[in-house]
């Protein structure tokens, strides 16, 4: 357990950051899942609109540090490729 003031503060900050990052990661996953379900249903227009909504969320995840830049690009690329194949 932490014994000095700055270490205790750091523990509080880490807990708060973890909660925020978990929420942000969950939000990104939700948007990606919406695209996945639209692709599974075979509705190309719904899938493309869902992807347009998901792209900014993925990029926001990158800027906030919960996703790697290349991982987000890879997800967007693979989803768009699957939509084009519909």
C-alpha positions as a LaTeX table, in Angstrom:
\begin{tabular}{lrrr}
\hline
Residue & $x$ (\AA) & $y$ (\AA) & $z$ (\AA) \\
\hline
Unk1 & 0.00 & 0.00 & 0.00 \\
Unk2 & 1.12 & 3.56 & $-0.71$ \\
Unk3 & 2.75 & 5.39 & 2.17 \\
Unk4 & 3.14 & 8.93 & 0.91 \\
Unk5 & 0.75 & 11.57 & $-0.37$ \\
Unk6 & 1.79 & 11.58 & $-4.03$ \\
Unk7 & 1.52 & 7.80 & $-4.30$ \\
Unk8 & $-1.98$ & 7.89 & $-2.84$ \\
Unk9 & $-2.96$ & 10.60 & $-5.29$ \\
Unk10 & $-1.52$ & 8.58 & $-8.16$ \\
Unk11 & $-3.66$ & 5.59 & $-7.12$ \\
Unk12 & $-6.80$ & 7.77 & $-7.18$ \\
Unk13 & $-5.90$ & 9.18 & $-10.59$ \\
Unk14 & $-5.23$ & 5.72 & $-12.00$ \\
Unk15 & $-8.61$ & 4.44 & $-10.82$ \\
Unk16 & $-10.39$ & 7.40 & $-12.41$ \\
Unk17 & $-8.46$ & 7.04 & $-15.68$ \\
Unk18 & $-9.16$ & 3.29 & $-15.79$ \\
Unk19 & $-12.91$ & 3.91 & $-15.50$ \\
Unk20 & $-12.83$ & 6.52 & $-18.27$ \\
Unk21 & $-10.72$ & 4.34 & $-20.55$ \\
Unk22 & $-12.95$ & 1.31 & $-19.96$ \\
Unk23 & $-16.02$ & 3.35 & $-20.89$ \\
Unk24 & $-14.31$ & 4.67 & $-24.00$ \\
Unk25 & $-13.20$ & 1.19 & $-25.09$ \\
Unk26 & $-16.73$ & $-0.11$ & $-24.52$ \\
Unk27 & $-18.14$ & 2.71 & $-26.64$ \\
Unk28 & $-15.78$ & 1.86 & $-29.51$ \\
Unk29 & $-16.71$ & $-1.82$ & $-29.29$ \\
Unk30 & $-20.42$ & $-0.96$ & $-29.35$ \\
Unk31 & $-20.06$ & 1.06 & $-32.55$ \\
Unk32 & $-18.03$ & $-1.70$ & $-34.20$ \\
Unk33 & $-20.63$ & $-4.26$ & $-33.13$ \\
Unk34 & $-23.37$ & $-2.19$ & $-34.81$ \\
Unk35 & $-21.40$ & $-2.39$ & $-38.07$ \\
Unk36 & $-20.88$ & $-6.15$ & $-37.61$ \\
Unk37 & $-24.61$ & $-6.78$ & $-37.11$ \\
Unk38 & $-25.51$ & $-4.66$ & $-40.15$ \\
Unk39 & $-23.02$ & $-6.66$ & $-42.24$ \\
Unk40 & $-24.43$ & $-9.94$ & $-40.88$ \\
Unk41 & $-27.97$ & $-8.88$ & $-41.82$ \\
Unk42 & $-26.76$ & $-8.15$ & $-45.36$ \\
Unk43 & $-27.99$ & $-4.55$ & $-45.42$ \\
Unk44 & $-25.31$ & $-2.61$ & $-47.28$ \\
Unk45 & $-26.75$ & 0.88 & $-46.68$ \\
Unk46 & $-27.22$ & 0.29 & $-42.96$ \\
Unk47 & $-23.70$ & $-1.16$ & $-42.73$ \\
Unk48 & $-22.15$ & 1.83 & $-44.50$ \\
Unk49 & $-23.99$ & 4.35 & $-42.31$ \\
Unk50 & $-22.98$ & 2.39 & $-39.21$ \\
Unk51 & $-19.36$ & 2.45 & $-40.42$ \\
Unk52 & $-19.55$ & 6.21 & $-41.00$ \\
Unk53 & $-20.69$ & 6.56 & $-37.38$ \\
Unk54 & $-18.02$ & 4.15 & $-36.09$ \\
Unk55 & $-15.03$ & 5.74 & $-37.84$ \\
Unk56 & $-14.94$ & 8.93 & $-35.71$ \\
Unk57 & $-15.33$ & 6.83 & $-32.55$ \\
Unk58 & $-12.35$ & 4.68 & $-33.53$ \\
Unk59 & $-10.28$ & 7.78 & $-34.32$ \\
Unk60 & $-11.30$ & 9.33 & $-31.00$ \\
Unk61 & $-10.11$ & 6.17 & $-29.31$ \\
Unk62 & $-6.75$ & 6.71 & $-30.97$ \\
Unk63 & $-6.43$ & 10.33 & $-29.86$ \\
Unk64 & $-7.46$ & 9.44 & $-26.30$ \\
Unk65 & $-4.94$ & 6.61 & $-26.12$ \\
Unk66 & $-7.17$ & 3.54 & $-25.80$ \\
Unk67 & $-6.44$ & 2.26 & $-29.32$ \\
Unk68 & $-3.29$ & 2.15 & $-31.40$ \\
Unk69 & $-3.35$ & 4.16 & $-34.60$ \\
Unk70 & $-2.64$ & 1.15 & $-36.81$ \\
Unk71 & $-5.20$ & $-1.02$ & $-35.01$ \\
Unk72 & $-7.96$ & 1.52 & $-35.67$ \\
Unk73 & $-6.92$ & 1.84 & $-39.31$ \\
Unk74 & $-6.89$ & $-1.92$ & $-39.66$ \\
Unk75 & $-10.39$ & $-2.25$ & $-38.16$ \\
Unk76 & $-11.81$ & 0.45 & $-40.45$ \\
Unk77 & $-10.13$ & $-1.09$ & $-43.47$ \\
Unk78 & $-11.38$ & $-4.61$ & $-42.77$ \\
Unk79 & $-14.92$ & $-3.45$ & $-42.06$ \\
Unk80 & $-15.09$ & $-1.35$ & $-45.22$ \\
Unk81 & $-13.71$ & $-4.27$ & $-47.24$ \\
Unk82 & $-16.47$ & $-6.52$ & $-45.87$ \\
Unk83 & $-19.12$ & $-3.89$ & $-46.70$ \\
Unk84 & $-17.86$ & $-3.58$ & $-50.28$ \\
Unk85 & $-18.11$ & $-7.37$ & $-50.62$ \\
Unk86 & $-21.86$ & $-7.30$ & $-49.79$ \\
\hline
\end{tabular}
